Amino acid sequence: MHSEDHDTGGTSPELASHNLRVDPDRSMRAITAEVETLLDGLEEASLRSGALLASELIAQVVGRDPEFQGEPVGLTIHVRQGIVRMEATGPRPPSVGVSSNGGSPRDPIADWGSFILDRLADRWGVNGRPQQAIWAEIRRPATAYG
């Protein structure tokens, strides 16, 4: 479900919070391995979905912009009892649903980003200026924490 708000997933207590600075010279495999390490201890489904979501959020912030200069991207992960929330920030707006070539027709490959987010996340959204952020949340099964 796509959303425009910046809700933080309710009032459940935060169990852990991680801030990563993702440098462009790192491979996506290394980044997802680091996310899996940070999410260690979660049930398998949340761990795998979280790693995939992190890579897609980063890809959306980096986008397919030919002017991208390889700036670092921020990734914040909040683990709460019932939810994992991730937010990627960068120097430009996320590329979900945005044509990178001005007024030209949309690039059909760009639509894959929202398709992936819709399939993996329970909720996701985009926050504009000044943060240029995209976030996603996945619910954790009640049996995992209670």
Buried (B, 14 or more C-beta within 10 A) or exposed (E): EBBEEEEBBEEEEEBEEBEBEBEEEBEBEEBBEBBBEBBEEBBEEBBBBBBBBBBBBBBBBBBBBEEBEEEBBBBBBBBBBBBBBBBBBBEBBBBBEBEBEEEEEEBEEBEEBBEBBEEBBBBBBBBEEEBBBBBBBBBBEEEBBE
